[in-house]
């Protein structure tokens, strides 16, 4: 029956066209740009490394999309931004860096961004005042974020920068900054109480990251490496540190999660000391991130380990 066959062909064609229309509609819906939801993040903020990312995320909250340049597990002292990182900096309203010599790449980027829409703020530059001698040269110690009181000043600098760019959310930035400052005040009180009347005054660290923390709470650091974890100590340096550990009855040697613990372990094995983590918070590992760790939790962990090493009551 040719009529029935034509009916079947027409039916099949209708089903096929219907299916094609559905697929096309699905594809169009998927590729359409997402509608702008009122109150969704508008401000694009980029930070060079973890502490600035944590502080900016807390202060900006839902009013900005904050992205970090140095990836999880990488060490910011020698990180080189990728072309995608640089594109992201260009697309940002605000770029927060530490400043000084901390980000070796920053100088070039800042001059490239001059006259562009991205505002660049060097959050830690004015706060870094302590000098260290490194290879017989005086250098400014950048690690201000490890002192809770200097961290509060960083929070204020970030709040002011966000407010200047987005004055409509000034009240929200002020409230969020006040909450973070209260957390940092609690941290400061915990360090003051926890590191009181300790039997030991010296710690041995992996790299010289804890100068501001040590000055604030009155202990001393001896660093195995220099100001950056890449600085290689000589055999003579290592022997000197081993002697220092023996002569001062130091029982714990610190290492950090982003750098190989080999040097700390070598000295600890030589003098019969134990190793413990002291986190300079220059970044979190992927594992620390997925475990929900952050600046505050790691600073509290640092305090617990410092109490052990400094033999505090
Ligand atoms: Zn460092």
Boltz pocket constraint, residues with backbone or C-beta under 6 A from the ligand:
constraints:
  - pocket:
      binder: B
      contacts: [[A, 77], [A, 143], [A, 207], [A, 208], [A, 209], [A, 227], [A, 228], [A, 229], [A, 280], [A, 282]]
      max_distance: 6.0
